[in-house]
Amino acid sequence: MQITIALTKGRILKETLPLLAAAGLEPLEDIAQSRKLIFPTNQDNVRLLILRGSDVPTYVQHGAADLGVAGKDNLLEHDTSNIYEPLDLKIARCRLMTAGIKGAALPKGRIKVATKFVQSAKRYYAAQGRQADIIKLYGAMELAPLMDLADEIVDIVDTGNTLKANGLEAREHIAHISSRLIVNKASMKMKYGPINTLIERLRHVVCARETA
């Protein structure tokens, strides 16, 4: 019974691999030294896919992968109706926040907001009772207020140093972000034994790390 796990490349991958190793699952070759996207593991029935973070929920949602590791920021942007989220892996922690030019007040009435996280921004400003035109960008969010493209941005904040370096300040907190283990609902039913075993092993690893 083949189990396919979709992993997010980059920082999250670097933090995920030690968790998987502690749970007894390791790729058979060094992912960092390869251009492959599919990797066999030390368990014959388990393989790893290496994807962009924004694609992991899509693969799991449609059953192309049985499990995945994805940032909560990406999960908030996707249809997750076919996905369980059984475990917070407590890695790649950061915050989703609003930010703007330091000391600048928001205009009254309708505002312009630049972000990659369109759905999260829409929900946040609607909950605040603010009318907002959401402008989708894919990077360098800090430029948007400086160039008068937007009054505020919604972005991931870790240390806040990038905001400060560009004359911006973090404002309102929207969500705590970390990487989550996700499972396709149909896969959970059809492959319950091996999937549940992996979930429980990872749960034990995460708990042990948190209490260390």
N, C-alpha and C positions, 0 to 999 in steps of 0.2 A: 504494500500500500504506500504509494508515493506521497510524501509530504513536501510541499514547496513553501519556503519562507521568503518573503520579500523584505529586503533590508534597505534602509536609506543610506545612500553613499555620503561620504564626507565625515563631518564631526560625529554625527550620530553613529555611523558605522564603527568608528574607532572606539566608541564607548560601548557599543552593543556586543562586539566580538568577545571581549573578556567575560561578559555575562553569559553568553552562550557556552563559552569554554568551561566556565565554572559549573554549568548545567550539563556538561558532558558532550557538547556538540561543537565541532571545529571543522572548518573547511580543510580540504586536503592540500591546498596550495595557498600561498600568500596572496590574498586579494589585492593588496596594495601594489604588488609587482606585476599584476596581470591586467590585460584589457578585456578579459572575458566578462560576461554578464551573468553567467550561470556557473555555479560551483558545486561539485559534489562534496560531501562531508564524510566524516568518519563513521557516520551511520548510513548504511547502504540505501535506506529508503528516504533519506532527507537531502534536499538540495536547497541552495541559497540563490536568490536573485538579487542583483544589485541595481537599484533604481533611483531616479530622482525622488526626493521626498514627496513631492506633490502627486507622484504617480502611484505610490505604495497603496493608499486607500482605494484607488480605482482598481488595481489588480486584485485586491482582497474582496472588494465589493462585488466584483463580477466573477469571482471564483477562479481566476487565473493563478492566484496564489492562495494557499490555505490559511497562512498566517502572515503577519507583517509587523514591522516595527516602524512607527510613524510618529512624528511630532504632533502634539495636540493642536498646534496652530494649523497644520494641514487637515487634520480630522474635522476641525470646525468649519472648514471651507467645502467639505465634500458631503455627498449623500452617503450616509452610513447605515442605511436601513437594513442591509444584509450583513452587518458587522457587529460582533461582540467586542467589547473592550475590557477584557478580564483583569488586566494588570498594568499599573503604573510602574514603569521600570526605574523611575527616579533618576534618569540621566538626561543630559542636555537641557538642564533647567534654565528657564528665563521667564520673561513676562511679556505679555502683549499689552501695549500701552498707547495712549495718545501722546503726542508731543507737538511742540510748536516753538516759534522764536521766543527766546527768553524775554520775559517781561511784556510780551505783546498780548493784548486782550483780544479775545475772539469777537468778530463783528456780531452785531445783533441780527437776528433773522437767519436766513439761509447761509450755510458755510460750505466751503470746498475742502474736501478731505482726500488726500492721496494715500494709497495703500496697495499692497499686494493681497491683503486679506479682506476682500470685498464683502463677503457674507458676514464676517465678524463685525466689520465696521457698520454695516447696515443695521444689524441687530442692536449694536451698542447705541448708536445715535437715535434710533427709533425708541429705545427704552428710556433715553434721556429726554425725549420729546423735542429733539433738535432736528430741523430739516437740514439734510446734508446731501450735496452732490458728491458722489464717490468717483474718484478718478483712479483707474487702475494703472499702477506702475509695477515694474519688475525688479527694480533696484535703485540704489542711491536716493532713497526716500528723503533724506535730509535736504536735498536740493530744492524740493518742491516748495516749501515755505520761503526759502531764500530768494527764489526766482518768481515769487508771487503766483505760482501755479496752484497753491493750496494754502488754506489758513491753518490747517493741522495735518498731521500724518498719523496713521495707525501702523505701528511697527513692533518688531521684536526688540526688546531691550535686555541686554545682559549687564554690562557694567555701566552703561550710559556714557562712556567716554567718547564714542563717535558723535553722539548728540552734542555734548559739551564742546567738542572740537569744532563744531559747525555752528555754534551760537544758539543751539536749541536746548530745550528743557523737557524732561519727561513730565507728563501731567497726570492724566487719569489712568488707573489700572483697569484693564478689561478682563484679563484671564492669566492664571498661572499656567505656564507651558512646560511640559516635559514629554519625554518619549513614552509611548504606550505600546503594549503588545495588543495586536488586534487579530481577530479570527473570523473567517467567513462562517456564517451561521450554518449553511448546508454542510460545510466541511466538518464543523464541530459535531454534527449529528452522524455523518457517515464515517468519520475517522476519530471518533471520540477518544478511544483508548490512547493512542500515541500522542494526540494533541493535548489531552488533559495531563498526561504524564509530563510533557514538556512545560506546560503552564505551571504545574506544581513545583517542578524543579527550579524554574526561574523565580517563582514566588519565594522559595526558600533562599535562593541566592540574594535576591533583593532585600529580604528581611534581615539576612545575616549581615549584609553591608550596612544597612541602616542602624543596626544595633552594635556594630563593631566600634 
